[in-house]
Amino acid sequence: MKIGFENGIVAEQFFKLAGQFIEEGNICLTKEDVSIKSIDVQQICLIEINIPRIVFKQYEVEEDKKIGIDFDLFNKEINKLKNKLVTISDSDGKLTVVIGNLMTKTIPIIECEVPELPTPNIPYDTEIEINRKTLLEIAKECYKTSSTISIEANSYGIEFSASKDGTNSNAFLGKEAKEIINFKAVETVKALFPTEYLISFLKNCFAETVSLKLKTDSPVKITADFNGAKIMFLLANKMRGD
């Protein structure tokens, strides 16, 4: 196996984002794409990233295979890849990563047992595409107030709020706001989520915008595209009173 990224920022997005939520996991390679799908240890979120072969400068995968990665180790050794040619190959139980024409890193492949993880088929009522940085700033402000964020959407817009011990934080974006790219909502939907996980995803997702799929008291499904890479993040909702 040998794959090459013309711009290492896509490789960095893949490994860095996955590593925020999982310590170890399998990279799955086929003749068509490279992907990872895993759930965090506490089973609060599911992350899936897919990079089709057309994104790669070089793509030599003769058969389907899984490669176990220690993401903590990988991201410690390999970072700041923007605008650099990055080539990854495997041999003798190790990954060889060549960065530009200067640095070569060799990292051990590990055995990693990951169960099959079907994505829940939730009939979402609402889908809103929003500027990622705007959502990140809102989540950060809400986190100052509480570790739980409430997201409520209706036909007028979307509201984010947090409250604890009489203190409240609130942000409302109307459906015509410049930070909203696409808006589809008819009935009111509302759910609570762990703010820290949302912030971690938004900080380490490099996409300009993200799409939120919402349903009352259900997980939020966040999707994004980044330079051809498809990203999906499913964050479990918190029950009221938790």
Secondary structure in CASP SS format (residue, H / E / C, confidence):
PFRMAT SS
TARGET T0000
AUTHOR 0000-0000-0000
METHOD secondary structure of the structure
MODEL  1
M C 1.00
K E 1.00
I E 1.00
G E 1.00
F E 1.00
E C 1.00
N C 1.00
G C 1.00
I H 1.00
V H 1.00
A H 1.00
E H 1.00
Q H 1.00
F H 1.00
F H 1.00
K H 1.00
L H 1.00
A H 1.00
G H 1.00
Q C 1.00
F C 1.00
I C 1.00
E C 1.00
E E 1.00
G E 1.00
N E 1.00
I E 1.00
C E 1.00
L E 1.00
T C 1.00
K C 1.00
E C 1.00
D E 1.00
V E 1.00
S E 1.00
I E 1.00
K E 1.00
S E 1.00
I E 1.00
D C 1.00
V C 1.00
Q C 1.00
Q C 1.00
I C 1.00
C E 1.00
L E 1.00
I E 1.00
E E 1.00
I E 1.00
N E 1.00
I E 1.00
P E 1.00
R H 1.00
I H 1.00
V H 1.00
F C 1.00
K C 1.00
Q E 1.00
Y E 1.00
E E 1.00
V C 1.00
E C 1.00
E C 1.00
D C 1.00
K E 1.00
K E 1.00
I E 1.00
G E 1.00
I E 1.00
D E 1.00
F H 1.00
D H 1.00
L H 1.00
F H 1.00
N H 1.00
K H 1.00
E H 1.00
I C 1.00
N C 1.00
K C 1.00
L C 1.00
K C 1.00
N C 1.00
K C 1.00
L C 1.00
V E 1.00
T E 1.00
I E 1.00
S E 1.00
D E 1.00
S E 1.00
D C 1.00
G C 1.00
K E 1.00
L E 1.00
T E 1.00
V E 1.00
V E 1.00
I E 1.00
G C 1.00
N C 1.00
L C 1.00
M E 1.00
T E 1.00
K E 1.00
T E 1.00
I E 1.00
P E 1.00
I C 1.00
I E 1.00
E C 1.00
C C 1.00
E C 1.00
V C 1.00
P C 1.00
E C 1.00
L C 1.00
P C 1.00
T C 1.00
P C 1.00
N C 1.00
I C 1.00
P C 1.00
Y C 1.00
D C 1.00
T E 1.00
E E 1.00
I E 1.00
E E 1.00
I E 1.00
N E 1.00
R H 1.00
K H 1.00
T H 1.00
L H 1.00
L H 1.00
E H 1.00
I H 1.00
A H 1.00
K H 1.00
E H 1.00
C H 1.00
Y H 1.00
K H 1.00
T H 1.00
S C 1.00
S C 1.00
T E 1.00
I E 1.00
S E 1.00
I E 1.00
E E 1.00
A E 1.00
N E 1.00
S C 1.00
Y C 1.00
G E 1.00
I E 1.00
E E 1.00
F E 1.00
S E 1.00
A E 1.00
S E 1.00
K E 1.00
D C 1.00
G C 1.00
T E 1.00
N E 1.00
S E 1.00
N E 1.00
A E 1.00
F E 1.00
L E 1.00
G E 1.00
K C 1.00
E C 1.00
A C 1.00
K C 1.00
E C 1.00
I E 1.00
I E 1.00
N E 1.00
F E 1.00
K E 1.00
A C 1.00
V C 1.00
E C 1.00
T C 1.00
V E 1.00
K E 1.00
A E 1.00
L E 1.00
F E 1.00
P E 1.00
T H 1.00
E H 1.00
Y H 1.00
L H 1.00
I H 1.00
S H 1.00
F H 1.00
L H 1.00
K H 1.00
N H 1.00
C C 1.00
F C 1.00
A C 1.00
E C 1.00
T E 1.00
V E 1.00
S E 1.00
L E 1.00
K E 1.00
L E 1.00
K C 1.00
T C 1.00
D C 1.00
S C 1.00
P C 1.00
V E 1.00
K E 1.00
I E 1.00
T E 1.00
A E 1.00
D E 1.00
F E 1.00
N C 1.00
G C 1.00
A E 1.00
K E 1.00
I E 1.00
M E 1.00
F E 1.00
L E 1.00
L E 1.00
A C 1.00
N C 1.00
K E 1.00
M C 1.00
R C 1.00
G C 1.00
D C 1.00
END
